[in-house]
Amino acid sequence: MDTNWDVIVVGAGMAGLSAAQQLRAAGRRVLVLEKSRGIGGRMATRRTDAAQWDHGAQYFTARSAVFRRQVAQWLRAKVIARWQAPVAVWNGLQLKTSSPQQRFVGTPTMNAPLRQMAEQLEIQLSTQVTAIERVNGIWQVRADSACWLAPQIVIALPAPQAAALIPPVYSSHAMAAQTTMQPCWALMLTCEQALDLPFAGVFINEGPLSWIAHDSSKAARGGQNWLLHACAEWSQAHLEDSPEQVMALLGAELNRLLSQWGKTSVTWQNATPHRWRYARGNTEQTLTPSAQDGLVVAGDWLAGGRVEGAYLSGLAAANALLATP
Ligand SMILES: Cc1cc2nc3c(=O)[nH]c(=O)nc-3n(C[C@H](O)[C@H](O)[C@H](O)COP(=O)(O)OP(=O)(O)OC[C@H]3O[C@@H](n4cnc5c(N)ncnc54)[C@H](O)[C@@H]3O)c2cc1C
């Protein structure tokens, strides 16, 4: 096992891989450490033999010129596609068409663009970093009994997890510790019959749910797989509920909404809840961390709380390290 690197990146979500890609392109030897069995973080897809759902990020948009260039490359490589299905907004009284936006999804799964980014990278999966320490100008990065060394490190994690790892003497520790992230309960369902709705996604502005999507309407998917997200307030209030409780409450809420929309209740199978403890940061927040002793943070919570923000924060982190003599 090679233990000496130029840069170690902790976290293989969009922010970590964007940083790693940029650093590698600049000639750095980069190792990415990821605690899960796969890459992608919150750009996740749950797959069973019978169904699949994007249960984290639903789609992404591209506002900045830099991200639009990356999106164009992913489109050419066919690892993403446009999601052109109609999206609505429910305000408790009326369903209105949502303002038009160019929405993109990974194909065939949400993490497909990340898998493309990962092709050129050294990534060690199932490796939860438990401690980092700077000794004689070198970062020692520990996971279980293993230890890797590098003069530079990128911590590309949700803010509370970053705060737990970064030593308190660093300014990025305070930045992360002062950032709260809100949870989100997701519920994945397969409906037994086609749901005859005039939209494939709807933002909900009342009650426990915040979003319903016909996941199968996205490119390279199929079937009657639906995805529900609960709003942050409800998810926080029900954070420690059992999966069975969440399934029953959110399933009943779906049927309540369907009856308001003049549809009959549905029966479903494959109901699977998932709790995102750190789903979203403050979408208004933009922070510009600097590198300190070769350590820099990245993550969506620094740059607007979305896929695009995560990508841009990874680039910024890499550039901050590359600018360090
Ligand atoms: C329910 C939900 C809905 C969303 N909807 C949208 C949307 O529609 N559009 C949009 O643009 N964005 C959406 N987002 C936000 C989007 O998913 C994130 O902005 C983006 O994926 C964050 O990327 P990241 O790299 O900053 O963090 P993450 O994706 O969280 O990546 C962090 C990685 O670090 C790993 N990790 C954690 N701790 C350790 C450790 N100690 N050691 C090693 N690895 C570790 C994690 O396993 C993870 O892979 C949504 C998020 C959620 C949860």
The ligand as a Gaussian input file, in Angstrom:
#p B3LYP/6-31G(d) Opt

LIG

0 1
 C      -32.338000      14.678000      -0.018000
 C      -31.435000      15.557000      -0.817000
 C      -31.921000      16.215000      -1.947000
 C      -31.077000      17.016000      -2.702000
 N      -31.547000      17.590000      -3.857000
 C      -30.701000      18.311000      -4.632000
 C      -31.121000      18.788000      -5.900000
 O      -32.223000      18.485000      -6.347000
 N      -30.249000      19.539000      -6.622000
 C      -28.977000      19.824000      -6.177000
 O      -28.220000      20.497000      -6.890000
 N      -28.564000      19.356000      -4.981000
 C      -29.377000      18.607000      -4.217000
 N      -28.948000      18.095000      -3.027000
 C      -27.631000      18.499000      -2.544000
 C      -26.498000      17.731000      -3.248000
 O      -26.717000      16.358000      -3.157000
 C      -25.213000      18.123000      -2.548000
 O      -25.068000      19.537000      -2.652000
 C      -23.928000      17.510000      -3.119000
 O      -24.131000      16.189000      -3.557000
 C      -22.902000      17.579000      -1.986000
 O      -21.648000      17.082000      -2.395000
 P      -20.438000      17.109000      -1.359000
 O      -19.286000      16.484000      -2.036000
 O      -20.292000      18.487000      -0.801000
 O      -20.901000      16.200000      -0.115000
 P      -21.323000      14.672000      -0.072000
 O      -22.017000      14.269000      -1.314000
 O      -22.044000      14.508000       1.228000
 O      -19.923000      13.891000      -0.017000
 C      -19.211000      13.688000       1.168000
 C      -18.588000      12.298000       1.130000
 O      -17.759000      12.117000       2.274000
 C      -17.922000      10.804000       2.776000
 N      -17.505000      10.810000       4.174000
 C      -18.173000      11.317000       5.260000
 N      -17.416000      11.184000       6.375000
 C      -16.253000      10.585000       5.986000
 C      -15.064000      10.198000       6.691000
 N      -14.904000      10.421000       8.005000
 N      -14.080000       9.578000       5.994000
 C      -14.210000       9.366000       4.627000
 N      -15.309000       9.726000       3.940000
 C      -16.312000      10.334000       4.606000
 C      -19.393000      10.513000       2.536000
 O      -19.665000       9.108000       2.534000
 C      -19.622000      11.172000       1.184000
 O      -19.394000      10.274000       0.118000
 C      -29.743000      17.234000      -2.288000
 C      -29.250000      16.555000      -1.162000
 C      -30.081000      15.701000      -0.448000
 C      -29.533000      14.933000       0.696000

